[in-house]
Amino acid sequence: MYLQTVFFSFLPGLGFCYSVINGPTNATVLAGSEARFNCTVSEGWVILIWLSNGNPVLTVINSQGAVETSDRFTSQNYTSGKWFTSELIIHNTQLSDSGKIECSTQQVNESRFAFLSVQVNGSLFIKNSTVTVTENKTVEIVCEALEWAPAPDITWMTNDSFIDKSRYVTQQSQRPNGLHNALSILTLTPTDTEILTCLADIEALPNPQNATVTVVFVNSTI
């Protein structure tokens, strides 16, 4: 019995021969771009399986390398000393890819996971590029954000200064396809010509998307 216990403890894939050293970390990307996740295991590993929302998408076998069944899920492998790193690459990410990404060695308690958030950069526009307003008149400027995920954070600027949120109202709605629309209405009574900028932002965007309108002030006494 003792010899059997010793023998099986040194078989690859059994006992405590190897472990996950570092698992994947959370990622937020724009739809259509790549998402990358790393999983590092110690020496003695036999098989490593990547899962997306519980579904196997790629398998790496020590003796033969990666087994890829889809062009959208590929991998790159790196070896450093006794450690092996598998990098899962998800190409052309889609909104449906959002969720749990798991690296599993099929050993008990030897899996790690992270979460992928795929965001969609929609469109943003103000219908008119120029609006003329006479003295003492109030005008409403409407900015529309269509088909975003998640719903974007809308802010307004005049020249280089942010406008107080009390001066505009933003409404959001979700479409059946999971994308979001937002409508922001800015109310102002101009005293001079100014350039207004509507900005829409989500985490995955390096810089907010923007749309501008020039409000031309006309003095009624002229």
C-alpha positions as CSV (number, residue, x, y, z in Angstrom):
1,M,0.0,0.0,0.0
2,Y,2.8,2.4,0.8
3,L,4.6,1.7,-2.5
4,Q,1.3,2.3,-4.4
5,T,0.8,5.6,-2.7
6,V,4.3,6.8,-3.5
7,F,4.1,5.6,-7.1
8,F,0.8,7.4,-7.8
9,S,1.9,10.6,-6.2
10,F,4.6,11.0,-8.8
11,L,2.5,10.3,-11.8
12,P,1.9,13.4,-14.0
13,G,-1.5,14.9,-13.4
14,L,-2.0,13.2,-10.1
15,G,-1.3,14.2,-6.5
16,F,0.5,17.6,-6.0
17,C,3.0,17.4,-8.8
18,Y,2.1,20.7,-10.3
19,S,0.0,23.8,-9.6
20,V,-1.3,27.0,-11.2
21,I,1.2,29.6,-10.2
22,N,-0.5,32.6,-11.7
23,G,-4.0,32.8,-13.2
24,P,-5.6,35.2,-15.7
25,T,-6.6,38.7,-14.7
26,N,-9.7,40.7,-15.5
27,A,-9.8,42.5,-18.9
28,T,-12.0,45.1,-20.5
29,V,-11.8,45.5,-24.3
30,L,-13.7,47.0,-27.2
31,A,-15.7,44.7,-29.4
32,G,-13.7,43.7,-32.4
33,S,-10.4,43.9,-30.7
34,E,-8.3,41.1,-29.0
35,A,-8.5,40.0,-25.4
36,R,-5.5,38.1,-23.9
37,F,-5.3,36.0,-20.8
38,N,-2.2,34.3,-19.2
39,C,-2.1,31.1,-17.1
40,T,1.2,29.9,-15.6
41,V,1.7,26.4,-14.3
42,S,4.6,24.6,-12.6
43,E,6.6,21.7,-14.0
44,G,4.8,18.4,-14.4
45,W,1.6,19.6,-15.9
46,V,-0.1,17.4,-18.5
47,I,-3.1,19.2,-19.9
48,L,-4.4,22.8,-19.6
49,I,-8.0,23.7,-20.7
50,W,-9.3,27.2,-21.3
51,L,-13.0,27.8,-20.8
52,S,-15.2,30.7,-21.8
53,N,-18.4,30.9,-19.7
54,G,-18.0,27.2,-18.9
55,N,-17.5,26.1,-22.5
56,P,-14.0,24.6,-23.5
57,V,-12.5,26.8,-26.2
58,L,-8.9,25.7,-26.3
59,T,-6.8,22.8,-25.0
60,V,-3.0,22.7,-24.5
61,I,-1.4,19.3,-24.1
62,N,2.1,19.1,-22.8
63,S,3.2,16.4,-25.3
64,Q,1.8,18.0,-28.4
65,G,1.0,21.7,-27.9
66,A,-2.2,23.6,-28.4
67,V,-5.3,22.0,-29.9
68,E,-7.3,24.9,-31.5
69,T,-10.8,24.2,-32.7
70,S,-11.7,27.8,-33.7
71,D,-9.9,30.7,-35.4
72,R,-11.3,33.0,-32.8
73,F,-9.5,31.2,-29.9
74,T,-5.7,30.8,-30.4
75,S,-2.7,30.6,-28.0
76,Q,0.9,31.4,-27.6
77,N,3.1,29.5,-25.2
78,Y,6.1,30.6,-23.2
79,T,8.5,28.6,-21.0
80,S,10.6,30.2,-18.2
81,G,12.7,27.7,-16.2
82,K,10.3,25.2,-14.7
83,W,7.2,27.3,-15.4
84,F,5.0,27.1,-18.4
85,T,2.7,30.0,-19.5
86,S,-0.2,29.6,-21.9
87,E,-1.6,32.8,-23.3
88,L,-5.2,32.6,-24.6
89,I,-6.0,35.1,-27.4
90,I,-9.6,35.8,-28.2
91,H,-9.8,37.4,-31.7
92,N,-12.6,39.7,-32.9
93,T,-14.2,39.8,-29.4
94,Q,-18.0,40.0,-29.3
95,L,-20.4,41.2,-26.7
96,S,-21.4,37.5,-26.0
97,D,-17.8,36.8,-25.0
98,S,-18.3,38.8,-21.8
99,G,-18.1,36.7,-18.7
100,K,-15.9,34.1,-17.0
101,I,-12.6,33.0,-18.5
102,E,-11.1,30.0,-16.7
103,C,-7.8,28.2,-16.9
104,S,-8.1,24.6,-15.6
105,T,-5.6,21.8,-15.2
106,Q,-8.4,19.3,-14.3
107,Q,-6.9,18.9,-10.8
108,V,-9.0,19.6,-7.7
109,N,-8.7,23.2,-6.7
110,E,-6.2,23.9,-9.5
111,S,-8.1,26.3,-11.7
112,R,-8.1,30.1,-11.9
113,F,-10.5,32.4,-13.5
114,A,-11.0,36.1,-14.4
115,F,-13.8,38.1,-16.1
116,L,-13.9,39.6,-19.6
117,S,-16.0,42.6,-20.3
118,V,-16.5,43.4,-24.0
119,Q,-17.8,46.9,-24.6
120,V,-19.3,48.4,-27.7
121,N,-18.3,51.9,-29.0
122,G,-21.5,53.1,-30.6
123,S,-22.3,56.4,-32.5
124,L,-22.6,59.9,-31.1
125,F,-24.1,62.9,-32.9
126,I,-25.8,66.3,-32.6
127,K,-28.1,66.8,-35.5
128,N,-27.2,70.4,-36.3
129,S,-23.6,71.6,-36.4
130,T,-24.7,75.3,-35.9
131,V,-27.6,76.8,-33.9
132,T,-28.4,80.5,-34.0
133,V,-30.0,82.0,-30.8
134,T,-31.1,85.6,-30.2
135,E,-30.7,87.5,-26.9
136,N,-32.7,86.2,-23.9
137,K,-33.8,83.1,-25.8
138,T,-33.4,79.6,-24.3
139,V,-32.4,76.7,-26.5
140,E,-32.2,72.9,-26.1
141,I,-29.3,71.1,-27.6
142,V,-29.9,67.3,-28.1
143,C,-27.0,64.8,-28.2
144,E,-27.8,61.1,-29.1
145,A,-25.7,58.1,-28.4
146,L,-26.8,55.0,-30.2
147,E,-26.0,51.3,-29.7
148,W,-23.4,51.3,-26.9
149,A,-22.6,48.7,-24.3
150,P,-22.7,49.5,-21.5
151,A,-24.6,52.8,-21.6
152,P,-22.1,55.6,-22.0
153,D,-21.5,58.3,-19.4
154,I,-22.6,61.6,-21.0
155,T,-21.0,64.9,-20.1
156,W,-21.0,68.4,-21.7
157,M,-18.3,71.0,-22.1
158,T,-18.4,74.6,-23.3
159,N,-15.1,75.7,-24.7
160,D,-12.7,74.0,-22.2
161,S,-14.9,73.8,-19.2
162,F,-17.3,71.1,-18.0
163,I,-20.9,72.2,-17.7
164,D,-22.7,71.5,-14.4
165,K,-24.9,68.4,-14.6
166,S,-27.9,70.3,-13.3
167,R,-28.1,72.0,-16.8
168,Y,-28.7,68.8,-18.7
169,V,-30.8,65.7,-18.5
170,T,-29.8,62.3,-19.9
171,Q,-32.1,59.4,-20.5
172,Q,-31.0,55.8,-21.2
173,S,-32.8,52.8,-22.8
174,Q,-31.8,49.3,-23.6
175,R,-32.5,47.6,-26.9
176,P,-33.5,43.9,-27.4
177,N,-30.0,43.2,-28.7
178,G,-28.5,44.2,-25.4
179,L,-27.1,47.5,-26.7
180,H,-27.9,50.9,-25.1
181,N,-29.1,54.2,-26.4
182,A,-28.8,57.5,-24.5
183,L,-30.4,60.9,-25.1
184,S,-28.9,64.0,-23.4
185,I,-30.6,67.4,-23.6
186,L,-28.7,70.5,-22.6
187,T,-30.7,73.7,-21.8
188,L,-29.0,77.1,-22.0
189,T,-29.6,80.8,-22.5
190,P,-26.5,82.0,-24.4
191,T,-25.0,85.4,-23.8
192,D,-22.2,84.9,-26.4
193,T,-21.2,82.6,-29.2
194,E,-19.8,79.4,-27.9
195,I,-18.8,75.9,-28.9
196,L,-20.5,73.1,-27.1
197,T,-19.1,69.5,-26.9
198,C,-21.0,66.4,-25.9
199,L,-18.8,63.6,-24.7
200,A,-19.7,59.9,-24.3
201,D,-17.3,57.6,-22.4
202,I,-17.0,53.9,-21.4
203,E,-14.1,52.2,-19.7
204,A,-12.7,50.5,-22.8
205,L,-12.3,53.8,-24.7
206,P,-8.9,55.5,-24.4
207,N,-10.6,58.8,-24.9
208,P,-14.3,59.8,-24.9
209,Q,-16.1,60.1,-28.2
210,N,-17.3,63.6,-28.9
211,A,-19.7,65.6,-31.0
212,T,-19.7,69.4,-31.2
213,V,-22.1,72.2,-32.1
214,T,-21.5,76.0,-32.5
215,V,-24.2,78.2,-30.8
216,V,-24.2,81.5,-32.6
217,F,-25.4,84.3,-30.3
218,V,-27.2,87.2,-32.1
219,N,-27.8,90.4,-30.2
220,S,-31.5,91.5,-30.8
221,T,-30.6,95.2,-30.8
222,I,-28.4,94.8,-33.8
